[in-house]
């Protein structure tokens, strides 16, 4: 006698947002130090852009996808690919892929990419309003980062827009560290150690 049974196995993934936010915090901290003039060049920004900005956030995106979190997947995946793109752009400019290619660099093309990410971040900011206020603050600051970056790339008030991008990026790092800490400590202790603020409740009741 054959006894055919079906078993459903549910695999539960840990919330990857703590690692994703840590990756964002680290890369923006290091990158902002260069923009603010505290450090020079991008040679040592590159590893953090690739591994923390890129791979850490890509890992978070993949695992958020397994949790059927469309917002987290899109956010972490979108910014992971941004940092891979920026790192590749810096490598091209540095001549890693040949002097001829480096000669054809047009910063306005990067400006167009920043404009695209500004648009992306604006509608993601709307979505972040219904997660929690710390995440909303991060996206709100990223809006100003990309606003400063794309205006600066087109030579609009270069000193002001560079400073806007630099200090927005530094603020992103600080708030992201807080968000990462909250995502680790709150579930770890089973209580609110670091409050993140309730959703605004405008679009979702």
C-alpha positions as CSV (number, residue, x, y, z in Angstrom):
1,X,0.0,0.0,0.0
2,X,1.4,3.4,-1.1
3,X,1.0,6.2,1.3
4,X,1.5,9.4,-0.7
5,X,1.8,12.5,1.5
6,X,2.7,16.1,0.7
7,X,4.7,18.2,3.1
8,X,4.8,22.0,2.9
9,X,8.1,23.4,4.2
10,X,8.3,27.1,5.0
11,X,11.7,28.6,5.0
12,X,11.8,31.8,7.2
13,X,14.5,34.4,6.3
14,X,15.7,36.9,8.8
15,X,15.0,40.5,8.1
16,X,17.9,41.7,6.0
17,X,17.3,45.4,6.4
18,X,19.8,45.8,9.3
19,X,22.7,44.6,7.0
20,X,21.3,46.6,4.0
21,X,21.2,49.8,6.1
22,X,24.6,49.2,7.5
23,X,26.0,48.9,4.0
24,X,24.3,52.1,3.1
25,X,25.6,53.8,6.2
26,X,29.2,52.7,5.6
27,X,29.4,53.7,1.9
28,X,27.8,57.1,2.4
29,X,30.0,57.8,5.4
30,X,33.2,57.1,3.4
31,X,31.9,58.8,0.2
32,X,30.8,61.9,2.1
33,X,34.2,62.3,3.7
34,X,35.6,62.8,0.2
35,X,32.8,65.2,-0.8
36,X,33.3,67.3,2.4
37,X,37.1,67.5,1.8
38,X,38.1,65.4,4.8
39,X,39.7,62.8,2.5
40,X,41.1,62.9,-1.0
41,X,40.2,61.0,-4.1
42,X,38.0,57.9,-4.6
43,X,40.6,55.1,-4.7
44,X,39.7,53.9,-1.2
45,X,36.0,54.8,-1.6
46,X,35.8,52.2,-4.4
47,X,36.0,49.1,-2.2
48,X,33.2,50.4,0.1
49,X,31.1,51.3,-2.9
50,X,31.4,47.8,-4.3
51,X,31.2,45.7,-1.2
52,X,29.1,47.7,1.2
53,X,27.1,49.9,-1.1
54,X,26.8,47.2,-3.7
55,X,27.0,43.7,-2.4
56,X,25.6,44.3,1.1
57,X,22.5,46.0,-0.3
58,X,22.1,43.4,-3.1
59,X,22.2,40.7,-0.4
60,X,19.4,42.6,1.4
61,X,17.4,42.9,-1.8
62,X,17.6,39.2,-2.6
63,X,16.5,38.2,0.9
64,X,13.7,40.8,0.9
65,X,12.5,39.3,-2.3
66,X,12.3,35.9,-0.6
67,X,10.2,37.6,2.1
68,X,7.9,39.0,-0.7
69,X,8.8,42.5,0.3
70,X,8.5,44.4,-2.9
71,X,9.5,47.8,-1.4
72,X,12.6,46.5,0.3
73,X,13.7,44.5,-2.7
74,X,13.3,47.5,-5.0
75,X,15.0,49.9,-2.6
76,X,18.0,47.8,-1.7
77,X,18.3,46.4,-5.2
78,X,18.1,49.8,-6.9
79,X,20.7,51.4,-4.7
80,X,23.0,48.4,-4.8
81,X,23.0,48.7,-8.6
82,X,23.6,52.4,-8.2
83,X,26.8,51.9,-6.3
84,X,28.0,49.3,-8.8
85,X,27.3,51.8,-11.6
86,X,29.1,54.6,-9.7
87,X,32.1,52.4,-9.0
88,X,32.3,51.4,-12.6
89,X,32.1,55.1,-13.6
90,X,35.0,56.0,-11.3
91,X,37.1,53.1,-12.8
92,X,36.4,54.4,-16.3
93,X,37.3,57.9,-15.4
94,X,40.5,56.7,-13.7
95,X,41.6,55.0,-17.0
96,X,41.3,51.4,-15.7
97,X,39.4,50.4,-18.9
98,X,41.8,52.3,-21.1
99,X,42.9,55.9,-21.7
100,X,40.8,56.3,-24.8
101,X,37.6,55.5,-22.9
102,X,38.6,57.8,-20.1
103,X,39.0,60.7,-22.6
104,X,35.4,60.4,-23.7
105,X,34.0,60.8,-20.2
106,X,31.1,63.3,-20.1
107,X,30.0,64.1,-16.5
108,X,26.6,65.2,-17.8
109,X,25.8,61.6,-18.6
110,X,26.4,60.8,-14.9
111,X,24.2,63.8,-14.2
112,X,21.4,62.2,-16.2
113,X,21.8,59.0,-14.2
114,X,21.6,61.0,-11.0
115,X,18.4,62.7,-12.3
116,X,16.9,59.2,-12.9
117,X,17.8,58.2,-9.4
118,X,16.3,61.4,-8.0
119,X,13.0,60.5,-9.7
120,X,13.3,56.9,-8.4
121,X,14.0,58.2,-4.8
122,X,11.0,60.6,-4.9
123,X,8.5,57.9,-5.4
124,X,10.3,55.6,-3.0
125,X,10.1,58.3,-0.4
126,X,6.3,58.3,-0.8
127,X,6.4,54.5,-0.1
128,X,8.7,55.0,2.9
129,X,6.0,57.1,4.5
130,X,4.1,53.9,5.3
131,X,7.1,52.0,6.7
132,X,8.5,54.1,9.6
133,X,9.8,57.6,10.1
134,X,13.5,56.7,10.3
135,X,13.3,55.0,6.8
136,X,11.3,58.0,5.5
137,X,14.1,60.4,6.8
138,X,16.7,58.4,5.0
139,X,14.9,58.6,1.7
140,X,14.1,62.2,2.3
141,X,17.8,62.9,2.7
142,X,18.7,60.8,-0.4
143,X,16.3,63.1,-2.4
144,X,18.6,66.0,-1.5
145,X,21.7,64.0,-2.2
146,X,20.6,63.2,-5.8
147,X,19.2,66.7,-6.3
148,X,22.7,68.1,-5.4
149,X,24.5,65.5,-7.5
150,X,22.6,66.0,-10.7
151,X,22.5,69.8,-10.5
152,X,26.3,69.8,-9.7
153,X,27.0,67.5,-12.7
154,X,25.3,70.1,-15.0
155,X,27.2,73.0,-13.4
156,X,24.3,74.6,-11.6
157,X,25.5,76.6,-8.5
158,X,28.5,74.1,-8.2
159,X,29.6,75.1,-4.7
160,X,26.2,75.1,-3.2
161,X,25.0,71.9,-4.9
162,X,28.3,70.1,-4.0
163,X,27.8,71.1,-0.4
164,X,24.2,70.0,-0.5
165,X,25.2,66.6,-1.8
166,X,28.1,66.2,0.7
167,X,26.2,67.1,3.9
168,X,23.0,65.2,2.8
169,X,25.2,62.1,2.2
170,X,26.8,62.5,5.7
171,X,23.4,62.8,7.3
172,X,22.2,59.7,5.4
173,X,25.1,57.8,7.0
174,X,24.2,58.9,10.5
175,X,20.5,58.1,10.2
176,X,21.2,54.8,8.4
177,X,23.5,53.7,11.3
178,X,20.6,54.4,13.7
179,X,18.2,52.5,11.5
180,X,20.5,49.5,11.2
181,X,21.0,49.5,15.0
182,X,17.2,49.6,15.6
183,X,16.7,46.8,13.1
184,X,19.2,44.7,15.0
185,X,18.5,45.6,18.7
186,X,14.7,45.9,18.7
187,X,14.0,42.3,17.6
188,X,17.0,40.9,19.4
189,X,15.8,42.2,22.8
190,X,12.1,41.7,21.9
191,X,11.3,45.3,22.8
192,X,11.7,48.9,21.5
193,X,15.3,49.9,22.3
194,X,15.6,52.4,19.6
195,X,12.2,53.9,18.4
196,X,11.8,54.3,14.6
197,X,8.5,56.1,14.6
198,X,5.1,55.0,13.3
199,X,4.1,55.2,9.6
200,X,2.4,58.4,8.7
201,X,-0.9,56.6,7.9
202,X,-1.8,58.8,5.0
203,X,-2.0,56.1,2.3
204,X,-2.5,53.0,4.5
205,X,-4.7,53.0,7.6
